[in-house]
């Protein structure tokens, strides 16, 4: 459903006022608005509320619009009582990415296996990146192999994998970080240098 610019402006203004006033009654009405964009914006504001917002976020998890489900995943970062496990297998990559981030914020150890699967095989690299970030926060030793494998992924996934390795110790980790010193991506090299506390420039950083 589309709406006119004036209608959109009015809804957004109403939402901003309600969020500032912490008017949950008005926000609840906006969370069930006919327009998905309004619902999504309203749901995102609920992250700063307490458990009284849980039912609204829980309803949004099952919304028919991916924008609303993604907003629910983001809001659920601060609402552990809201189950968002199903969103890790959502058809929308944007929803999966937000759900992975939320699981990391919540340090949901029980989702480790699902996150590992996303990190290894999801078609969308942003989802793989978000899953790697979450695994790094969770810091389970069992996830180390998956994180190390991500060092062969796209540059921004490799960067996230290097950061995730900061949660781990051991010869295998040090060896992987040393290999990253010659990565073709400057940020990967820099992150590895920072973690290894290397003072001298990496070989790949030296220009002829």
C-alpha positions in Angstrom: 0.0 0.0 0.0 1.3 3.4 -1.0 0.6 6.7 0.7 1.1 10.4 -0.2 4.1 12.4 0.8 2.0 14.4 3.2 0.5 11.2 4.8 4.0 9.8 5.2 5.3 13.0 6.7 2.4 13.1 9.2 3.0 9.5 10.2 6.7 10.0 10.7 6.1 13.1 12.8 3.5 11.3 14.9 6.0 8.5 15.4 8.8 10.8 16.4 6.7 12.6 19.0 5.5 9.3 20.4 9.0 7.8 20.6 10.3 11.0 22.3 7.4 10.9 24.8 7.8 7.1 25.2 4.1 6.9 24.4 3.8 3.1 24.0 0.1 3.3 23.4 0.5 5.4 20.3 3.5 3.4 19.2 1.5 0.2 19.5 -1.1 1.7 17.0 1.7 2.6 14.6 3.1 -0.9 14.9 -0.1 -2.2 13.3 -0.3 0.6 10.7 -1.4 -0.4 7.2 1.9 0.8 5.8 4.9 -1.5 6.3 7.4 1.4 6.4 5.5 2.9 9.3 5.3 -0.4 11.1 9.0 -1.0 10.6 9.9 2.5 11.9 7.7 2.1 14.9 9.1 -1.4 15.8 12.7 -0.1 15.6 11.9 2.5 18.3 10.9 -0.3 20.7 14.5 -1.5 21.3 14.8 1.1 24.0 11.7 0.0 25.9 11.5 -2.6 28.6 9.6 -5.9 28.6 6.3 -4.1 28.1 7.3 -3.9 24.4 7.9 -7.6 24.0 4.4 -8.5 22.7 4.7 -5.9 19.9 8.1 -7.0 18.8 7.0 -10.7 19.0 4.0 -9.9 16.7 6.3 -8.1 14.2 8.6 -11.2 14.0 5.8 -12.8 12.0 4.9 -9.8 9.8 4.4 -10.4 6.1 6.8 -7.6 5.2 10.5 -8.2 5.4 11.2 -4.6 6.4 9.1 -5.1 9.5 10.7 -8.5 10.3 14.1 -6.9 10.0 13.1 -4.2 12.4 11.8 -6.8 14.8 15.1 -8.6 14.7 17.0 -5.3 15.4 14.7 -4.4 18.3 15.0 -7.9 19.7 18.7 -7.3 20.3 17.6 -5.8 23.6 14.7 -8.1 24.2 16.0 -11.6 24.8 12.5 -12.9 25.8 11.5 -12.5 22.1 12.2 -15.6 20.1 13.8 -14.7 16.7 15.4 -18.0 15.9 13.2 -18.5 12.9 14.5 -15.2 11.4 17.9 -16.8 11.0 16.3 -18.8 8.1 14.2 -16.0 6.7 13.8 -15.8 3.0 15.0 -12.2 3.1 18.8 -11.7 3.5 18.2 -8.3 5.2 16.2 -10.1 7.9 18.9 -12.8 8.3 21.6 -10.2 8.6 19.7 -8.3 11.3 18.9 -11.5 13.2 22.5 -12.6 13.2 23.5 -9.2 14.6 20.9 -9.6 17.3 22.1 -13.0 18.3 25.5 -11.6 18.8 24.2 -8.7 20.9 22.3 -11.2 23.0 25.2 -13.6 23.1 22.9 -16.5 22.3 25.2 -19.5 22.5 22.3 -21.8 21.6 22.3 -20.3 18.1 25.9 -21.2 17.4 25.2 -24.0 15.0 22.7 -22.0 13.0 25.1 -19.0 12.8 28.0 -21.3 11.7 25.8 -22.6 8.9 25.0 -19.1 7.7 28.7 -18.1 7.9 29.7 -21.1 5.8 27.1 -21.2 3.2 24.6 -18.3 3.0 24.4 -16.8 -0.5 24.5 -13.3 0.8 28.0 -12.1 1.9 26.5 -9.6 4.3 24.7 -12.4 6.1 28.0 -14.3 6.3 29.7 -11.3 7.7 27.0 -10.7 10.3 27.1 -14.4 11.3 30.9 -14.2 11.7 30.6 -11.1 13.9 28.1 -12.9 16.1 30.2 -15.9 16.4 33.1 -13.7 17.5 31.1 -12.1 20.2 29.8 -15.5 21.4 33.4 -16.8 21.4 32.7 -20.5 21.4 35.9 -22.5 20.7 33.9 -24.8 18.5 33.3 -21.9 16.0 37.0 -21.2 15.5 37.2 -23.4 12.4 34.4 -21.6 10.7 35.9 -18.2 11.5 39.3 -19.3 10.2 37.6 -20.4 6.9 36.0 -17.0 6.6 39.5 -15.6 6.1 39.2 -16.8 2.5 35.9 -15.0 1.9 35.3 -11.5 0.5 37.4 -8.7 1.9 34.7 -7.3 4.3 34.0 -10.8 5.6 37.7 -11.4 6.1 37.9 -8.1 8.0 35.1 -9.3 10.3 36.8 -12.7 10.7 40.0 -11.0 11.8 38.2 -9.0 14.4 36.3 -12.2 15.5 39.7 -13.9 16.1 40.4 -11.4 18.9 38.2 -13.6 21.1 40.5 -16.6 20.6 44.0 -17.6 21.5 46.5 -20.2 20.4 49.1 -21.1 17.8 46.4 -21.7 15.1 45.0 -18.2 15.6 48.5 -16.6 15.6 49.4 -18.4 12.4 46.2 -17.3 10.7 46.8 -13.7 11.8 50.4 -13.8 10.4 49.0 -15.0 7.1 46.7 -12.0 7.1 49.7 -9.7 7.2 50.1 -10.3 3.5 46.4 -10.1 2.6 45.7 -8.0 -0.5 43.2 -5.9 1.6 44.8 -3.1 3.6 42.3 -3.2 6.4 42.7 -6.9 6.8 46.5 -6.4 7.1 46.0 -3.5 9.5 43.6 -5.4 11.8 46.0 -8.4 11.9 48.9 -6.1 12.7 46.9 -4.5 15.6 46.0 -7.9 17.0 49.6 -9.2 16.7 51.0 -5.9 18.0 53.4 -5.9 15.0 55.5 -2.7 15.0 57.1 -3.2 11.6 55.0 -2.9 8.4 53.8 -6.1 6.8 55.5 -7.2 3.5 52.4 -6.3 1.5 52.4 -2.8 3.0 55.8 -1.9 1.7 55.7 -0.1 -1.6 58.6 -0.4 -4.0 
